[in-house]
Amino acid sequence: MLKKHLIVFILTLVSLSGFSLTLKRAYDLAIPANGFDKYITLQTGETYTGGIYIGQTFDDETDSFVGDYGLSTKIIGNGAVLDLQHEEITVAYTEARFEISDCVIINGNIRFVGNDSGVNNLYPSGLVEYVTFYNTDDYGIRTLACGNDITIRRNIFFNAIYTGDDFLQYNSQVNEFLTTGVNVAISQQNTYNPIAQIYDNWSFFSRDSINQDDLYHFSMFCDYG
């Protein structure tokens, strides 16, 4: 009965009408507050579309990080729906902190990406709590080469969608050992950094054959395949 109520609740939130706002627009307009460079308060009942990218990218031709370093960001969801439209919320190659709470995320995922090569180590930190992940692409949450001071707690994960094999971190090559369709996939590369703290979450798949396999709920991946 509890599962049925939760599913009905999720579907109700996802179907809420209203004009579409972009998450990137909300990010761009946000101002500093409460110790964060970007403090974003979303509106109850609204749907925000598209993803955001916070931090740098890796250029494999020059073997260097490029772009803006990234700003610390906090999103207070207030029950809003984030339809990422097959994009992601990514925090990469930065030491900026990202926190998000109290919203529904569909059609995308959250990724924390770090660098633990021993040279120019960069570890994002963050907190994800009271978020419902529904029919998310690839994963609900994925961490790569980071984990210390990342906490994932009191969330609902429902049906991460398998989209094929994932890509290696630095050269974007498809790797058969990095499967998608896992609700929470965390980095196994903890030589320099401990793994993420995960507790008090609820994970479920509508297909019994998948739901009975623990590895689809929470898995540890080698970032280098």
N, C-alpha and C positions, 0 to 999 in steps of 0.2 A: 504493500500500500504506500509506503514511504517513497519507493522508487517511482510509482505512478504519479504521485503528487509533484515530485521534483521535476519529472519530465514535462508535465503539464505546465508547471511554473516556467520552465525554460522556454517552451514553445510560445507561451504567452508573451514573454519578454521579447523574443525574437520577432514576433509578428506585430509588435507595436508600430503604429503608423506615425508619420510626422516627416517634416522635411529633413533631407539628408545633410549633415554637416561632416566635414572631413576632420579626422583626427590630427592631420598635419596642420590644418588651420588653427585648431585649438592649441596645438603646441607652439606655433609661431606667435600667437597672441598672448601666451602666458607670460607672467612676470614673476620675478623672484618673491618667495615668501617661505617662512618657516624653515629656513636653512637650505632651500632648494633654488637652483637657478630658474627652473621652470616649475611652477606650481599650478596644476590644471584641475579645475573643478568642473566636472561634466554635469549636464542637466538630466534630472530624472525623466525617464520616458523617451529620451531622444536616442536616435541612432547615428553614430559617427562612423564614417566610412574611411577605408584606406589605412595603411600602416604608417609608421614613422621609423626613421633610422637615426640613431644617436651614436656618434663616435666616428672612427676612421674606417677606411677600407684598406685591404692589403693588395698591393700591386706586385704580382709575381714576376713581372719583367724587371722591375728595379729592386725587388726584394725589400720593399719599404712600405711604411704606412702613410697614407695620404688622406687629406681632407681635414675637416674640423675635429678637434679633440673630443668634443661632446660636452653637454651640460647636464648637471644633476637634475633629475626630473621626478616629480611625484604626481600621480594621477588619482584623484578621488572620483570614483565612478558614479556614486549616487544612484546605482541601478541602471545606468545607461547601457545600451548595446553597442559594442564595437564590432562592426562588420568590416573586417580587414580586407575583404574582397580579394583574397588569395595573395595578400601581401603579409608582412610581418611587423611586429614591434621588435626591433633589433637594437641591442646595446653592445657595441663592438670596439675592441682595441682602445679602451679608455679605462680610466679609473673612476669615472663618473658613477654615481649611484642612481638606480632607477627603482621606484616603488609604484605599485598599482594595487588598487583594492576596489571591492564593491561594484563589479560590473559583469557583463556577459560578453565573452569573446567568441566569435564565430568566423569561419572561413579564413583562418590564418593561424599564427602562433606567436609565442614570445621566445626570443633567442638572446641568450647572454653569450658573448664570444670574447675570449681572452687570448693572450699570447704567453705561453710558458716555456719558450724556447731557451731560456736562460740569458737571453740578450733582450734588453728593452721589454721586460715582462710587464704586461698590462692586464689587470684583473678588474672587470666591472663588479660592482656589488649591488645588492638589491633585495627587495621584499615583494612577494606576490601572495596576497591573502584575500579571502572572501571573493574570489573570482570564479565564475562558472565558464568552463571551456566546453563548447558544444559544437560537434562536427568540425573540428579544427583541422587544417591542412598539415600533413606530416606528423605533427606532434601537438600537444598542448603547450608544453614548455620544453625547450632544449638548451642545455648548457654545453659549451665547448671550451676546453682548456681553461676553465675557471670554476669557481664554486665557493671559495672562502667568502664568508659574509653574504651569501645568497641564501635566503630563507623562503621556502615554499610551504605554506601552511593554510589549512582550513579552506581549501578550494574544492570544487567539483569538476571532475574531468569526465566527459561523456563523448565517446566515439571519435578519437583521433582517426583521420582518414589516411589510408595507405595510398601514396602517390608514386611509388617506385623507390628505388634506392637513393639515398642522400648523397651529397657531394663531400669530398674531402675539404678540409678547412682552407688550405692555402692555395690549391690549384684548381678547385672546382671540378675535379674529375669524379665521375660517378663511382661509388664503391659498394660492392654487393654486401659487405658486412655492416653497412650503415642503413638499416631498413627504416622505413617510416611507418606510420600507423601505430605509434607508441604514445600513450598519454603523457608520460614524463620520461625524458631521456636525458641523463646527466653524464657529465664528463668523467671518464676514468683516469684522466691524466692529472694525477694529484701529487706528482713528485714535488712540486713547488707549492701547491695549493690544495687544501682539503676539499672534499666534495661538498655539494650543497646540503643544507639542512632541510629535510623533508619530513613533515609529520602532520597528522590530523587532516589528511585529505581523503576524498572519496572518489574512486575511479570505477567506471562501468563501461561495458560495451554491450550493444543490443544483440550481437551475435554470440550465442552461448559458447561456440567453439573458441572464439577469441577471448571472451570474458573469463573463461576458465584457465587461461594461460597467463601466469603472473608477469611474464616478460613483456606483454603488451601494455601492462599497467605502469610499471616502473622498470627501467632498464639502465644499465651503465654501458656506455659506448667508449671505445678507443677513438679519439679524435682523428687519428692518422690511419684508421682502417686496419 
